[in-house]
Amino acid sequence: MRNRVAGFGELLLRLSPQGHEDLIVQSEALEMSFAGAEANMLADLSHWGHPTQFITALPDNPLGKKAIMFLQQNGVGTKNIRVDKGRMGTYFIEHGTAIRGTQVTYDRKNSSITLWDLSEKEWKDFLKNTSYFVVTGITPALSASCQKSLLKGLEIAQRLDCKVVFDLNFRRSLWDAESAKKSFSDILPFVNILLGNIGSINDVFQANIKIENDYLALKNATKKAIDFAYDLGNFETIAMTVRQQINATENVLGGMIKEGQNVLTSLAIPTTIKDRLGGGDAFGAGILHGKLLHWELQKTLDFATASFAITQTLKGDINYLSEKEIRSVGEGNFKGHVKR
């Protein structure tokens, strides 16, 4: 059976002040959860009914056990998780509001996944009967072993006719743009579906696309970013988010997609942000959901954009809403009326 989605990356312990918009320095207690770009996408897809498997390594301790329970509670397959030495990567979130932006602090050096060098046999077993393989630009930044393992996995995916979904996530705190560009250039020849935004194209590939904080201007800049990315590989699909940030709380969100010579844009959705993280992952999961269900392109983009926007109104990185609820938002029903 095909149509299974696999992802490879790090699952992190997520800690944030109990007072949702408090700073760590003023907090006495932290809330615990788990998140990671690839795991977020898989969890969203699992909630919409798709079989998924996460490929990662976790420590053999109570945190690793709790992390596996978290994935299972969200429907993500865990049989391909290695439980071994190392530690749990952690990140701390201070949620922004109004004029104060969200702050993320990482503590993930020498986490379990950074020590795992996957073999060709492991990759063949993990990707057998898989239709889509989800990876991001975060994983190769973690260690030389992660870079090596990822490239090996991409080669196996290509041999098995498994399509690769790659999000151009660039984390400045993990590596520099020059290192990212070199690594991404090795990855892009394997990629079928490319995800990203103007920022990642500018930061990594020095596209120098002018960004203005006006929604129409941002749409035009995103089209330029997609055209720039088009020449970086032989992609089936390129999809990018559009974000006009009025401030940390009020955003206008949208999306754009290109297949062949067709370029489509979504409606713009005004959104009050509750949790800034996980939105791009929800967008990518929405694109993949439409692909798996063989939807027409505009329907896929509208669903992905609605998923992107509505996830930002939820606490945590995962979109818990049903396909029906998300499609309603994608059709323009985002006034927030009471439903009885």
N, C-alpha and C positions, 0 to 999 in steps of 0.2 A: 504494500500500500504506500502510495506517495502522498504528497500534499502535507507532509510534516515539515515544520519549521524548526531549524536548530539555530542556536546562537552561541557564540564563544566570547567570553569576557569576564570581568571581575564583578562579583557581588560584594557590595560594601555595607558595613554597618553604618546606619544613618542616625545621627544624634542631633537633636535640636531642643532648645529651651521649651519647657512645658508651656510657658506663656508664649503663644505663637509668634508674636513679633518682638519678643524680648531679646536682648543681647546676652551672650554667655556670661559676661562679667556681672550681670545683675540677676543671674539665675541660680537657684539652689538645686534644681532637678532638671534632667534631660529626658526626653522621650526617645525610645529606641524603635527603629524599624530597619528595613534593608532596602537597597536600591542599587541600580547600575543600568547604564543605557541599554545594553542588550537584554538584560533580564526584564527591564520595564517593557520593552517591545513584546517580548514573549508573553509576559503576564497579560498585557492588553489583548493580544491575539488569543490567548487561552480563554479569557473571559468572553470572547466572541465565538468560541466553539472550535478553534483550531488546535490540533494536537501539536505540542511543542516539546523540545528537549533543550536543556541548558547544559553547555559544556564549560565547566569551570573547576577550580580546585578550592577547597575550604579546609580550615584547620580542624584537627581531630580534638575538639573541645566543645563545651556547651554553646559557644557562639556559633560554631559551624553547624551544630545540630539544630539550633534555633533558626538559622538561615535556611536550611533545607526544609524545615517545617513551613517557613514563610513562603517559599517557592511552591511547595505542594498545596498550601491553602489557596494559592492563586492559580492552581491548575497547571503549573509548569512541570514538565517531566524532569526528574532528577537522577535517572539511572546512569547518566554519563558524567556525574560529578565525582571527582577524586577527593577523598578525605584523607589528608596526610599531614605532613609537617608544615611549618610556617605559622602565619598569624592572619587574623581577619583585618583586611583593609578597612579603614574607618574614615568617615567625613562628618564634619560638624556644619550645620546650617544655621545661620542667623537670618531669618526671613525679613526682607525689606518691606517698607511701606512708604507711600507718598514719595518724599524726596530722598529717602534712604534706601539704597539698593541692597539686594540680598548678598550675603557674604558666605563663601564656602571655604572651609579649611580642611585640607587633606592630611591624613596620617595613614599612609598605605605602603610605605617602603617595606620591601621583603615580605609582602603578603604571599599567601600560599600559591596563587596563580603565577607569580613571578618566578617561582622555582620549578615550574612544571614544563618539561620538554616533551611534547607529545610525539609519539612515533607514527609512522605511516600506517601501521596496522590499526592503531587506536583511531586515527582519523577515518579510515575506511569503515570501521565498525560504527563510529559515531554518525557518519553522514550517509550511511546506507538507507535507501528509501526516503531520502530527504529532498524536498522540492526547492526550498529556499534556505540559504545559510546567511545569517545576520551577523555582521561584524561592524566595528566602529574604529575611528581613529584614536580612541583612548587606549585600546589594548596594546598596540605596538609601542606605545610610549612607556609601558610599565617596566619592561626589561628586555634584554637581548633574547632571552628564551621565549618570551611572548612574541617578539617579532618573528623569530625562526618558526615557532609553532604555527603562528597565523599563516605565514606564507605556505607552509606545508599543507595546512588545511585548505587553503584556496586552490592549490594544485590538485588536491584530491577531489574537491568539489567540482572543478572543471572536468576532471576525468569521469565523474559520476553523473555529469549533466545536471548538476545542482546549481541553480542560479544564486549569485552572490548579491546581497544587499549591503551596501557600505555607506555609513553615515560619516561625513567628513568632520567629525567632532575633533576640535583642536583645543587642548588644555594647556595654556601657557605655563601653568605651575608645574607641569610634568616634563616638558621639553621645549626646545626653541623651534621657531618656524622652519629653519633650514633643515633640521633633523626630521621634522614632520614631513616636509616636502619630499625629501629623499625616500622616506618610508612609504608615503602615499603613492609615489611614482612607481614603486614596486608592486603595490596592491592594485592600482587602478586597471591594469590590463585584464584582471580577472573579474571585474565588476560588471554586473548587468543592470542593477538599479542603484543609482547614486542619489544620496540624500544630503542636504546641507542648507546653507544660507549664505548671504552676501559676506558676512563676517569671516567665515571659514575660507572662502575663496580669496578674499583680500589678505587675510593673515598668513595663509600657507603659501599661496601662489603669487602674491604681490600683484594682484590684478588691478589695483589702484582704481577701483570703481567708487565713484563719489557717492557718499551716503548722506542724505538729508532726511530730517525727521518729519517728513510729510508723506502721507500714505501713497499718493499717486507717484511721487518721486521714488519711494521705496519699491513700488511695483516695477517701475522702469529700470531701477538699478538691479533688481532681482532678475529681470529678463536678461540684462547684460551679463550677470553672474552665470546664468544658465548657458548662455551662448559661449561664454569663456570656458565653462566646464565641459561643454560638448566636444571640444577639441582635446580634452585630456584622456579620452578613452573611447571605446566602442560601446556606448551604453544603449540599452533598450529604453530606459526611462531615466529622466532626471527630474527630481521633485525638490522644491525648496520652500521653506517657510518665509513669511513676510511678517515683520513685527514693527509696528510704530509704537514707540514707548513714550507715552505722554509723561509718565513718571513710573515709579516702581509698582504702583497699584493699578493705574489705568493704562491699558494697552489696546491697540486695534490690531487684530491678528488675521492673517490670510495665508494663501498658498498659491503656488504656481507649479505647473508640470509640463514637461516636454517629452513627446514621443515622435520620432521621425521629424517632420516639419511642423507638427501640431503643437502649439503652445497655448495652454489654457490657464485662466486665473479663476480663483474662487471669489465668493463674496467676502467682504470685510466684516469681521465680527468684533464689535466693541466688547472688551472683557475686563472685569475687575479681578486682579490677580490675588489669589490666596496663597498659592505655593508656586514659585517660579520654575521649579525643576520638573522634568518629565514631559513637558509639552512637546518638544521636538521628537521625543521617542514615540509619543502618542500619534503624532503626525505620520511618522514612518510606519508605525503599525497600521494606521488607517490606509495608507497606500497599499501595503501588502495585503490587507484584508480585501480590498477591492480587486487586487490581482488574483487572489485565491478564489474569489467568487466570480471572476470573469465579468466584472462590471464594466460598463463603458467609462471612458476616461474622466468625463466631467463629474459623474456620480462618485467615482473613486476620490477625486480631488476634494469635492465638497464634503464627503464623509471624513477624509483625513484632516481637513481644516477644522471641521466641527470638533473632531476628537482632540486636536491640538488645543483649541480654545477652551473646551469644557474641562479638560484635565487641569488647566491652570486655576480653575475655581475650586478644585478639590484638594484636600490635605493629603500630602504624599505624592509619589511619583507615578502612581498607577491609575488608569482610567477604569472605574468600576461600573460605568453606565452601559446600558444595553445598546445594541446596534440601532434599535428603533428610536431610542431617546437621542442618540447622536445624530441619526439621519434627520430627525425633526429640527435640530439646531442647524444642520447643514442646509435645510430647506428655508431657513430664514426665521425660524420660530425661536428667537432668543430674547424675548421680552421678560422672561422670568415670571410668568403668571402662575398663580397657585393652581395645582391640578387636584381635582377632587373626584 
